[in-house]
Structure formats: C-alpha cells, structure tokens
Amino acid sequence: MRVLILEEVEYDDKTLHCCDFMTKFLGDPRIQIYYFKKFRGYYLGTTSAGYQEIFYCPFCHAKLPSSLMKKYYVILKKEYNIDDPYDENQEQLVPDEFKTDEWWKQRNL
C-alpha cells in the first residue's frame, strides 16, 4: 500500500468554509485541522505524521464535502495516462490545473 504525504498545507483565507470556527482554526498552526484545496478535503493531522479525512465539521457539525483525492488519480490516469503524479519522471507531465484546485472547479465537481 502506498502512503501519500499531503504536502500542500497552506492556509487560504479566501476559501469559504462551513463556519467561522472552521475558518479560524484552519488558520491556526497549533490546531491540526487542514483543508487541502487541491483535493477539496478536510483532514486531521495525526501523531503518526499522517492525515485522517474528516466528514463533519468538529465545530458546527455540518457535513463537509467529500474529498476528491481518488477522483484526482482516476482522471490523471484516464485522461493523461499518469499513474503516479509524484514520480519524478511523471511529475513533469502533470498539467498545471492539477497542481491547484482548478482541475475540479473546471469539471464542476
């Protein structure tokens, strides 16, 4: 089994989240809640240096959008024949839209 390291942890104060608390704590480096806009997913940091997807907001209990991580890989494989976008040989083949959230926004996902 391959373990993916989600390296694009960055705070984006322009993204609207389910509640003010979620927005506030996503910007607080002491709290291990993350939003990965490339995958449209919310995750908790774990003590084993990994991430666990969360499905409901821990503050307002709203249902969060499902992560598009699996769909990301399926589309890259199907449309571009890229099965490992983090491989040094394939990384250069990944279209720019797949390096941000543009890939899912353009597809209305």
FIDRENNU-882527 format. One record per residue (C-alpha): chain; x negated, y negated, z negated. Coordinates in nm, 3 decimals. Example, Ala and Ser with C-alpha at 12.3 -4.5 7.8 and 13.67 -1.06 7.14 Angstrom:
A; -1.230; 0.450; -0.780;
A; -1.367; 0.106; -0.714;
***
This chain:
A; 0.000; 0.000; 0.000;
A; -0.132; -0.340; 0.091;
A; -0.104; -0.625; -0.160;
A; -0.056; -0.971; -0.018;
A; -0.203; -1.265; -0.203;
A; 0.015; -1.570; -0.161;
A; -0.245; -1.840; -0.128;
A; -0.031; -2.132; -0.016;
A; 0.073; -2.250; -0.359;
A; 0.135; -2.616; -0.315;
A; 0.385; -2.848; -0.472;
A; 0.615; -3.025; -0.229;
A; 0.835; -3.288; -0.390;
A; 1.037; -3.332; -0.067;
A; 1.196; -2.988; -0.085;
A; 1.537; -2.986; -0.249;
A; 1.577; -2.706; -0.499;
A; 1.882; -2.579; -0.685;
A; 1.848; -2.810; -0.985;
A; 1.636; -3.086; -1.137;
A; 1.474; -2.842; -1.381;
A; 1.356; -2.616; -1.099;
A; 1.212; -2.914; -0.915;
A; 1.042; -3.038; -1.231;
A; 0.888; -2.706; -1.331;
A; 0.769; -2.620; -0.979;
A; 0.551; -2.930; -1.007;
A; 0.415; -2.841; -1.349;
A; 0.088; -2.642; -1.327;
A; 0.145; -2.500; -1.678;
A; 0.460; -2.316; -1.564;
A; 0.408; -2.016; -1.338;
A; 0.706; -2.061; -1.108;
A; 0.623; -2.108; -0.742;
A; 0.802; -2.183; -0.419;
A; 0.631; -2.061; -0.101;
A; 0.790; -2.261; 0.175;
A; 0.630; -2.050; 0.448;
A; 0.842; -1.757; 0.322;
A; 1.125; -1.961; 0.165;
A; 1.079; -1.763; -0.153;
A; 1.063; -1.829; -0.526;
A; 0.819; -1.632; -0.737;
A; 0.696; -1.598; -1.093;
A; 0.324; -1.568; -1.149;
A; 0.230; -1.252; -1.335;
A; -0.056; -1.176; -1.566;
A; -0.197; -0.932; -1.311;
A; -0.270; -1.220; -1.068;
A; 0.028; -1.127; -0.852;
A; 0.374; -1.264; -0.789;
A; 0.723; -1.134; -0.852;
A; 1.009; -1.268; -0.644;
A; 1.297; -1.415; -0.843;
A; 1.654; -1.411; -0.718;
A; 1.825; -1.651; -0.959;
A; 1.713; -1.983; -1.100;
A; 1.599; -1.935; -1.461;
A; 1.741; -2.279; -1.546;
A; 2.080; -2.319; -1.375;
A; 2.131; -1.952; -1.275;
A; 2.207; -2.039; -0.912;
A; 2.140; -1.764; -0.659;
A; 1.817; -1.850; -0.477;
A; 1.771; -1.795; -0.104;
A; 1.617; -1.460; -0.016;
A; 1.252; -1.460; 0.075;
A; 1.182; -1.430; 0.446;
A; 0.845; -1.260; 0.393;
A; 0.948; -0.929; 0.556;
A; 1.110; -1.110; 0.848;
A; 0.790; -1.313; 0.893;
A; 0.590; -0.995; 0.955;
A; 0.859; -0.837; 1.173;
A; 0.876; -1.143; 1.400;
A; 0.499; -1.173; 1.428;
A; 0.476; -0.806; 1.525;
A; 0.770; -0.811; 1.765;
A; 0.706; -1.142; 1.940;
A; 0.326; -1.170; 1.922;
A; 0.203; -0.815; 1.855;
A; 0.030; -0.934; 1.535;
A; 0.048; -0.678; 1.259;
A; -0.192; -0.843; 1.013;
A; -0.195; -1.224; 1.032;
A; -0.463; -1.236; 0.760;
A; -0.706; -1.016; 0.950;
A; -0.999; -1.225; 1.074;
A; -0.950; -1.101; 1.430;
A; -0.575; -1.162; 1.441;
A; -0.558; -1.477; 1.231;
A; -0.657; -1.697; 1.524;
A; -0.364; -1.554; 1.727;
A; -0.101; -1.669; 1.478;
A; 0.099; -1.960; 1.624;
A; 0.084; -2.284; 1.424;
A; 0.455; -2.270; 1.341;
A; 0.388; -1.953; 1.135;
A; 0.140; -2.138; 0.915;
A; 0.423; -2.352; 0.773;
A; 0.798; -2.325; 0.724;
A; 0.864; -2.427; 1.085;
A; 0.895; -2.066; 1.207;
A; 1.212; -2.002; 1.005;
A; 1.354; -2.351; 1.044;
A; 1.329; -2.329; 1.423;
A; 1.509; -1.994; 1.413;
A; 1.782; -2.125; 1.178;
A; 1.715; -1.851; 0.924;
***
